Amino acid sequence: MTAPQVAHTSQLPASTLAASRALLDDAFDGEFADADWAHTLGGMHVLVWEGDALIGHAAVVQRGMLLGERPVRCGYVEGVGVRADRRGRGHGGALMAACERIVERAYDLGALSTSEEGAGLYLARGWRIWQGPTSVLAPGGIAATPEEDGGVFYWEAGLPLDPTEPLTCDWRGGDVW
Ligand SMILES: CC(C)(COP(=O)(O)OP(=O)(O)OC[C@H]1O[C@@H](n2cnc3c(N)ncnc32)[C@H](O)[C@@H]1OP(=O)(O)O)[C@@H](O)C(=O)NCCC(=O)NCCS
């Protein structure tokens, strides 16, 4: 298996970004919204190529979070998808391995919000469920996100973590987690 390409959004040609969006539209069966795509931009992309064909994508973007009351820099994983006919061959694992290295080198911690389909992959790799209450720093103040409790996973990156603490993400359009 060839190593994934790792590049910042600004380094990728429009054709590669378009291929990434198309791959994610297919991988999520048409459920990948414009806001979901926006969430993948502005950070590092991890791309698996098979010749000229893009078959895997993931991204790590920086988000400001509050760990209890402490501000932390979080590497947030977004847009993880492998082309349906190439799954079960380790490409998802290769994407995540590259994301984990980015998180460990650049951020205080890693986090992501999982789908049911992704949970097995993340748990098997050592991602753990954030046990504390989750919330978002909304324009009107901190708002609890109880529907996300138990669905946010984290990756340690050097900062000592207590996963029972409250975790608050920054505000954005679309799904906040
Ligand atoms: C989740 C997703 C990215 C996983 O991609 P993948 O390439 O199939 O991932 P991997 O092959 O690395 O691992 C998937 C499974 O295949 C297994 N596997 C890995 N290498 C394998 C191989 N050579 N042969 C057979 N199986 C293998 C893994 O053990 C894993 O098993 P599990 O289902 O028990 O966890 C993919 O299913 C996908 O794109 N889903 C739709 C979008 C989605 O839900 N994304 C996650 C959002 S949070």
The ligand as an SDF file (V2000), in Angstrom:
LIG
                    3D

 48 50  0  0  0  0  0  0  0  0999 V2000
  -15.3400    3.8520    7.9730 C   0  0  0  0  0  0  0  0  0  0  0  0
  -14.5040    3.6470    6.7140 C   0  0  0  0  0  0  0  0  0  0  0  0
  -13.7240    4.9260    6.4140 C   0  0  0  0  0  0  0  0  0  0  0  0
  -13.5230    2.5000    6.9520 C   0  0  0  0  0  0  0  0  0  0  0  0
  -12.6730    2.3800    5.8040 O   0  0  0  0  0  0  0  0  0  0  0  0
  -11.9440    0.9890    5.4320 P   0  0  0  0  0  0  0  0  0  0  0  0
  -10.9780    1.2730    4.3530 O   0  0  0  0  0  0  0  0  0  0  0  0
  -12.9520   -0.0550    5.1900 O   0  0  0  0  0  0  0  0  0  0  0  0
  -11.1750    0.7320    6.7850 O   0  0  0  0  0  0  0  0  0  0  0  0
  -10.1710   -0.4560    7.0890 P   0  0  0  0  0  0  0  0  0  0  0  0
  -10.1080   -1.3960    5.9380 O   0  0  0  0  0  0  0  0  0  0  0  0
   -8.8980    0.1570    7.5200 O   0  0  0  0  0  0  0  0  0  0  0  0
  -10.8650   -1.1160    8.3190 O   0  0  0  0  0  0  0  0  0  0  0  0
  -12.2440   -1.5040    8.2280 C   0  0  0  0  0  0  0  0  0  0  0  0
  -12.4010   -2.9220    8.6520 C   0  0  0  0  0  0  0  0  0  0  0  0
  -11.7280   -3.7320    7.7230 O   0  0  0  0  0  0  0  0  0  0  0  0
  -10.7990   -4.5470    8.4230 C   0  0  0  0  0  0  0  0  0  0  0  0
   -9.6290   -4.7040    7.5760 N   0  0  0  0  0  0  0  0  0  0  0  0
   -8.5420   -3.9330    7.5470 C   0  0  0  0  0  0  0  0  0  0  0  0
   -7.6610   -4.4150    6.6690 N   0  0  0  0  0  0  0  0  0  0  0  0
   -8.2150   -5.5000    6.1220 C   0  0  0  0  0  0  0  0  0  0  0  0
   -7.8060   -6.4260    5.1200 C   0  0  0  0  0  0  0  0  0  0  0  0
   -6.5920   -6.3540    4.5170 N   0  0  0  0  0  0  0  0  0  0  0  0
   -8.6550   -7.4010    4.7650 N   0  0  0  0  0  0  0  0  0  0  0  0
   -9.8560   -7.4870    5.3460 C   0  0  0  0  0  0  0  0  0  0  0  0
  -10.2960   -6.6500    6.2890 N   0  0  0  0  0  0  0  0  0  0  0  0
   -9.4810   -5.6860    6.6810 C   0  0  0  0  0  0  0  0  0  0  0  0
  -10.4800   -3.8280    9.6540 C   0  0  0  0  0  0  0  0  0  0  0  0
  -10.0500   -4.7020   10.6960 O   0  0  0  0  0  0  0  0  0  0  0  0
  -11.7920   -3.2270    9.9800 C   0  0  0  0  0  0  0  0  0  0  0  0
  -12.5680   -4.2070   10.6300 O   0  0  0  0  0  0  0  0  0  0  0  0
  -13.7810   -3.8290   11.5780 P   0  0  0  0  0  0  0  0  0  0  0  0
  -14.9340   -3.6170   10.6410 O   0  0  0  0  0  0  0  0  0  0  0  0
  -13.9460   -5.0180   12.4630 O   0  0  0  0  0  0  0  0  0  0  0  0
  -13.4160   -2.5760   12.2860 O   0  0  0  0  0  0  0  0  0  0  0  0
  -15.3980    3.2540    5.5030 C   0  0  0  0  0  0  0  0  0  0  0  0
  -16.2140    2.1700    5.8780 O   0  0  0  0  0  0  0  0  0  0  0  0
  -16.2890    4.3820    4.9980 C   0  0  0  0  0  0  0  0  0  0  0  0
  -15.8700    5.1930    4.1630 O   0  0  0  0  0  0  0  0  0  0  0  0
  -17.5620    4.4280    5.4750 N   0  0  0  0  0  0  0  0  0  0  0  0
  -18.5390    5.4190    5.0310 C   0  0  0  0  0  0  0  0  0  0  0  0
  -18.2190    6.7890    5.5900 C   0  0  0  0  0  0  0  0  0  0  0  0
  -18.0880    6.7880    7.1070 C   0  0  0  0  0  0  0  0  0  0  0  0
  -18.9270    6.2680    7.8360 O   0  0  0  0  0  0  0  0  0  0  0  0
  -16.9710    7.3990    7.5840 N   0  0  0  0  0  0  0  0  0  0  0  0
  -16.6900    7.5170    8.9940 C   0  0  0  0  0  0  0  0  0  0  0  0
  -17.3680    8.7290    9.5320 C   0  0  0  0  0  0  0  0  0  0  0  0
  -17.0910    8.9800   11.2630 S   0  0  0  0  0  0  0  0  0  0  0  0
  1  2  1  0
  2  3  1  0
  2  4  1  0
  2 36  1  0
  4  5  1  0
  5  6  1  0
  6  7  2  0
  6  8  1  0
  6  9  1  0
  9 10  1  0
 10 11  2  0
 10 12  1  0
 10 13  1  0
 13 14  1  0
 14 15  1  0
 15 16  1  0
 15 30  1  0
 16 17  1  0
 17 18  1  0
 17 28  1  0
 18 19  1  0
 18 27  1  0
 19 20  2  0
 20 21  1  0
 21 22  1  0
 21 27  2  0
 22 23  1  0
 22 24  2  0
 24 25  1  0
 25 26  2  0
 26 27  1  0
 28 29  1  0
 28 30  1  0
 30 31  1  0
 31 32  1  0
 32 33  2  0
 32 34  1  0
 32 35  1  0
 36 37  1  0
 36 38  1  0
 38 39  2  0
 38 40  1  0
 40 41  1  0
 41 42  1  0
 42 43  1  0
 43 44  2  0
 43 45  1  0
 45 46  1  0
 46 47  1  0
 47 48  1  0
M  END
$$$$
